Amino acid sequence: MVKLEIEKLRNYINGEWKEVARTTAVVNPATGEELVQVPLSSKEHVEEAVSAAKKAQKEWALVPAPMRAEFLYRVGYLMKEKKEYLAQLLTSENGKVIEEARGEVQEGIDMAYYMAGEGRRLFGQTTPAELKDKFAMSQRVPVGVVGIITPWNFPIAIATWKSFPAIIAGNAVVWKPATETPIMAFELAKIFEEAGLPKGVVNVVFGSGNEVGNALVHDENVQVISFTGSNDTGRGIAAACGRQLKKVSLEMGGKNAVIVMDDADIDLAVEGILWSAFGTSGQRCTACSRVIVHEAVKSTLEAHLLARMEQLTIGNGLDESIKVGPIINKEGLQKIKEYVEIGKAEGARLLAGGTVLTEGDQQMGNYFAPTLFTDVSSTMRIAQEEIFGPVVSLIPVKSFEEAIEVNNSVTFGLSSSIFTNDVNQVFRAQRDLDTGIVYVNAGTTGAEIHLPFGGTKGTGNGHRDSGIQALDVFTEWKAIYVDYSGKLQRAQIDVE
Ligand code: UN1
């Protein structure tokens, strides 16, 4: 174990570390212990950060993109050097098991190198002009100041999906991380500083959604908001941005399903379900919370899944042998408990779990037993609403067509998966599953950063995080015409 030193958290504005008087506690979800105090900033702090960003952006946009990339390479390299340290801090504030924390830091490193590479691309287009001696092209240009609002479940990876494409494209950033997981944001801000990123290009303001988030969304000097978080908050942000004609990118969760067909490799499917349903204690937007199973293999799948669930070790994620860590906080725990009661009342059959764990060390942390419901019908609330916890609903179906229909019956559309060895079903499924991400013979989690991340329907508003597509919300297209004929040529009129 590396020795963790948690510094006093301060806002990072215009390259300076600024204390805020009002604070609240950050609690380790595995132990209930206070780790540090997080600043609760106000509207004035946001204004200060936005004005620093606005000023810095003008200069930053003039730095050639391959040179902007040099800073990102350094950020990636520093993250790599500190990977183990960052992972342990991440587990301490978020609870996810150490193996997954390392994976999340790696996701950030990958994003740094990937977006740094984009510094030598940022491709535009040349297009034939309709007039002689005229040149036409289009180019991506930065939008200006970008407001980033990130959740606690991936405190470093999601921040990199948003901030790295924003800055490589020549924008400046004001970032509000979740109050539950500010340590990762503070560490990333230190890395930006160490990498020599010019002052004001990235600013971090800690605080609540109501104050800091709201101020960012309503600030007229912020041109784009990129948000990942709850549906209600996201819809509120979309409405506010709509009124201001502000660009907005939203990623707001899922109700992701694994489909297990009658010809599937059942043990492989069980491993896929286990990993994507109970990894991160189900607190991923991509988590599997429904299993749509062909009735011919339902009882086999139930038996195998239950046997493997019994082997899951639950506890403090810093212990390498632990597979399932705690729930982020008491409110999260309470919500999961309520959904279990809803499921029982709806007539679903509880096969495993369903309880808050309180034995020994678990008494102080927020632990919920991996939970399996069966005989769930797709209209039940537990099969429709996002629970954000280790709760899986098994929904039996009679055919491939019914499986697809059930998958598509929810308001979300983030991720889906099918286990089958029938090549025709594979291709039909990838076409018909109406989610932004589709997996074949793998669980619903594990997106790679160089592909677009996001979903259809209630999951978002059509934008994508990560991948080259992440650049879309952070850039405008500029069309440029150069007429070298030496005379006035009128488009549409002077055509020969
Ligand atoms: C999220 O839950 O919001 O694909 C992000 C995955 C991870 C990212 C999840 N790479 O599960």
Residues whose N, C-alpha, C, O or C-beta is under 5 A from the ligand:
A	BS01	UN1	F154 Q283 R284 C285 T286 T445 G446 A447
